[in-house]
């Protein structure tokens, strides 16, 4: 288990009954979380500073309920990285997964300690948390996501973090299609990051289930690793994919490489004094 710490602009104040009460800068939100199966110790719905709560009641539709004014964009920062957040229409998300900070720190350390230019490919890259972390550490990054709105927000976060002059390619495309083109082009990367969705459909109705597709995805992407790869990181929010499963996927796919793999649950601390599970990650560190 690895815990994301060193957040000053984010905290989990309370949890219970399938919900978590969070502070994002000066904005207080109540959001659902299926991992929280215990009862709350406080009445979170009546928390005096609460700005908004996400209603996941299927009878009236999923939506945000605004209780106190919420800026259209609000901001959080950590270790020199700044992110602009929004309440997403029809989704419980804000545009950032703060637990991933534990992986940002690891990636930055590996890039800095490599003492050479590092090319990173970030697939399913969302609003750019991992991209910005790698850019700040001195890497060049290719950021790929199929959603134009998310790529635009990632570019905004790059500017907010003062990283406009760093080397980043922004690609709006299906990740697997992009990887297959990179294979044909002969392009290589020293590090690959991916955060594939648990479930989804492609533009032509193609069904994506991570349990069925992730092994082949890793197998395909390893073809674009450079001759001196640095690391490979995969994230999963699918409860059925336990850390041991992720670790096995990495060990099998990278059996011909020199290095070591680890997989771990990623958590966030709560003000109540315990850790909230937030998915798992698998990391393969290559030896050259």
C-alpha positions in Angstrom: 0.0 0.0 0.0 1.2 3.5 -0.8 -0.4 6.7 0.5 -0.5 10.0 -1.3 0.6 12.7 1.2 1.9 16.3 1.1 -1.4 17.7 0.0 -2.2 21.1 1.5 -5.0 22.1 -0.9 -6.9 18.8 -0.6 -8.2 16.7 2.3 -10.8 14.1 3.1 -12.6 15.4 6.1 -15.1 12.6 6.8 -16.4 9.4 5.2 -19.4 7.1 5.6 -22.5 5.6 4.0 -21.0 5.6 0.5 -19.8 9.2 0.6 -16.7 11.3 1.2 -16.6 14.9 2.4 -13.6 16.7 0.7 -11.9 20.0 0.7 -10.5 21.2 -2.6 -8.8 24.5 -1.8 -11.7 26.6 -0.4 -14.4 24.4 -2.0 -16.1 21.7 0.0 -17.7 18.8 -1.8 -19.6 15.6 -0.9 -19.1 12.8 -3.5 -20.1 9.2 -3.7 -17.5 6.4 -3.2 -18.5 2.7 -3.5 -15.6 1.6 -1.3 -17.0 3.4 1.7 -19.3 0.8 3.2 -19.1 2.0 6.8 -21.4 4.4 8.6 -20.5 8.1 8.9 -19.6 9.5 12.3 -21.0 13.0 11.4 -23.9 14.3 9.4 -22.0 15.2 6.3 -25.0 16.6 4.5 -25.3 19.3 7.1 -21.6 20.2 7.1 -21.7 24.0 7.4 -19.1 24.8 4.7 -20.5 22.3 2.1 -20.6 23.9 -1.3 -22.1 21.0 -3.4 -23.0 17.4 -3.3 -23.3 14.9 -6.1 -26.6 13.2 -6.2 -26.3 9.7 -7.7 -30.0 8.8 -7.3 -31.0 7.1 -10.5 -34.7 8.2 -10.1 -33.9 11.9 -10.6 -30.7 11.5 -12.6 -27.1 12.0 -11.6 -26.3 15.7 -11.0 -24.6 18.2 -8.8 -26.7 19.9 -6.2 -25.2 23.4 -5.4 -25.7 24.5 -1.8 -23.3 27.4 -1.7 -21.6 29.2 -4.6 -18.9 27.3 -6.5 -16.6 29.0 -8.9 -16.7 27.8 -12.4 -13.1 26.9 -12.0 -11.3 26.4 -8.7 -7.7 25.6 -8.1 -5.4 23.3 -6.1 -1.7 23.1 -6.0 1.0 20.6 -4.9 4.7 20.8 -5.2 4.7 23.4 -7.9 1.9 21.9 -9.9 -1.4 23.7 -10.2 -4.7 22.3 -11.5 -7.9 24.0 -12.5 -10.9 22.0 -11.4 -14.6 22.0 -12.4 -17.8 20.2 -11.4 -18.3 17.9 -14.4 -21.9 17.8 -15.7 -23.3 14.4 -15.3 -20.2 13.0 -13.6 -19.0 13.0 -10.0 -15.4 14.0 -11.0 -13.6 17.3 -10.7 -10.8 16.7 -13.2 -8.2 15.4 -10.8 -7.4 12.2 -8.9 -5.4 13.4 -5.9 -4.3 9.8 -4.9 -2.1 9.7 -8.0 0.3 12.1 -6.4 2.1 9.0 -4.9 2.9 8.0 -8.5 3.9 11.5 -9.6 6.5 11.6 -6.9 7.9 8.2 -7.9 8.1 9.1 -11.6 9.8 12.4 -10.9 12.4 10.7 -8.8 13.2 8.1 -11.5 13.3 10.7 -14.3 15.7 13.0 -12.3 17.9 10.1 -11.3 18.2 8.8 -14.8 20.6 11.7 -15.7 19.6 11.5 -19.4 16.9 12.8 -21.6 13.7 10.8 -21.0 10.8 10.5 -23.5 7.5 9.6 -21.8 4.2 8.4 -23.4 1.1 9.1 -21.3 -1.9 7.2 -22.5 -5.5 7.8 -21.3 -3.8 10.9 -20.0 -6.9 12.8 -18.8 -6.2 16.3 -17.4 -2.5 15.8 -17.2 -1.5 15.1 -13.6 1.2 12.6 -14.6 2.1 14.6 -17.7 2.9 17.7 -15.6 4.8 15.8 -13.0 7.1 14.3 -15.8 7.5 17.7 -17.5 8.5 19.3 -14.2 11.1 16.6 -13.7 12.7 17.4 -17.1 11.2 14.8 -19.4 9.5 15.3 -22.8 6.0 13.9 -22.9 3.5 12.8 -25.5 0.0 13.2 -23.9 -2.7 11.1 -25.5 -6.4 11.1 -24.7 -9.5 10.6 -26.9 -11.4 13.5 -25.3 -10.6 16.9 -26.7 -12.0 18.7 -23.6 -9.6 16.8 -21.3 -6.6 17.6 -23.5 -7.5 21.2 -23.5 -7.8 21.2 -19.7 -4.4 19.5 -19.5 -2.9 22.3 -21.6 -4.5 24.8 -19.3 -2.9 23.0 -16.3 0.4 23.2 -18.0 0.1 26.9 -18.2 -1.1 27.2 -14.6 1.9 25.3 -13.5 4.3 27.6 -15.4 5.4 24.7 -17.7 4.5 26.3 -21.0 8.1 26.1 -22.3 8.5 22.4 -21.6 8.4 19.8 -24.3 4.9 18.2 -24.7 3.0 16.8 -27.7 -0.8 16.9 -27.3 -2.6 14.2 -29.1 -6.4 13.8 -29.4 -6.8 10.2 -30.5 -7.8 6.6 -29.6 -4.9 5.4 -27.5 -4.5 2.0 -29.1 -4.8 3.4 -32.6 -2.1 5.9 -31.8 0.2 3.2 -30.4 -0.2 1.1 -33.5 0.8 4.1 -35.7 3.8 4.7 -33.5 4.9 1.1 -34.0 4.7 1.5 -37.7 6.6 4.8 -37.5 9.3 3.2 -35.4 8.9 5.8 -32.6 10.2 4.8 -29.2 9.7 5.9 -25.6 11.7 5.5 -22.4 8.7 5.4 -20.1 5.0 4.6 -20.6 2.1 5.6 -18.3 -1.4 4.4 -18.8 -4.7 4.9 -16.9 -7.2 2.9 -19.0 -10.9 3.0 -18.2 -12.7 0.1 -16.6 -15.4 0.1 -19.1 -16.4 2.0 -22.3 -17.4 2.0 -25.9 -15.5 3.2 -28.9 -16.8 5.6 -31.6 -18.1 2.6 -33.6 -19.6 0.8 -30.6 -16.5 -1.3 -29.8 -16.8 -2.7 -26.3 -13.9 -2.1 -23.9 -13.6 -4.1 -20.7 -10.3 -3.7 -18.9 -10.2 -7.3 -17.7 -10.4 -8.5 -21.3 -8.2 -6.0 -23.0 -5.4 -4.9 -20.6 -3.0 -7.8 -21.2 -3.0 -7.3 -24.9 -2.7 -3.5 -24.4 0.5 -4.0 -22.3 1.8 -6.5 -24.8 1.3 -4.0 -27.7 2.7 -0.9 -26.0 5.9 -2.7 -25.0 6.8 -2.7 -28.7 7.4 1.0 -28.5 9.8 0.9 -25.5 13.3 2.2 -26.2 16.5 0.2 -26.0 17.0 1.7 -22.5 13.5 1.9 -20.9 13.2 3.5 -17.6 9.7 2.6 -16.2 6.2 1.4 -17.1 3.3 2.4 -14.9 -0.3 1.3 -15.1 -3.3 2.4 -13.0 -6.6 0.6 -12.4 -9.8 1.7 -10.6 -11.4 -1.7 -11.3 -12.0 -3.5 -8.0 -11.6 -6.9 -9.7 -8.0 -6.1 -10.7 -6.2 -6.7 -7.5 -2.5 -5.6 -7.1 -1.4 -9.2 -7.5 -3.1 -9.5 -10.8 -1.5 -6.3 -12.0 1.9 -7.5 -10.8 1.4 -10.8 -12.7 0.5 -8.9 -15.9 3.8 -6.9 -15.7 5.9 -9.9 -14.8 4.6 -11.9 -17.8 4.9 -9.1 -20.3 8.4 -8.0 -19.2 9.8 -11.4 -18.6 12.5 -10.8 -21.3 13.6 -7.5 -19.6 15.9 -6.9 -16.7 14.1 -5.2 -13.9 11.6 -5.5 -11.1 7.9 -5.1 -10.7 5.7 -4.1 -7.9 1.9 -3.5 -7.5 0.2 -1.7 -4.7 -3.0 -0.3 -3.4 -3.1 3.5 -3.7 -4.8 5.3 -0.8 -5.5 8.7 0.6 -5.4 9.6 4.3 -8.6 10.9 6.0 -8.9 13.3 8.9 -10.6 10.4 10.8 -7.2 8.7 11.0 -7.5 5.9 8.4 -6.7 5.3 4.8 -9.3 5.3 1.9 -8.6 2.9 -0.9 -8.5 4.5 -4.3 -7.5 1.7 -6.8 -4.2 0.2 -7.5 -1.1 0.7 -9.6 1.6 -1.5 -11.1 5.1 -0.2 -11.7 7.9 -1.9 -13.6 11.4 -0.4 -13.1 13.8 -1.4 -15.8 17.5 -2.0 -15.2 19.9 -1.0 -17.9 
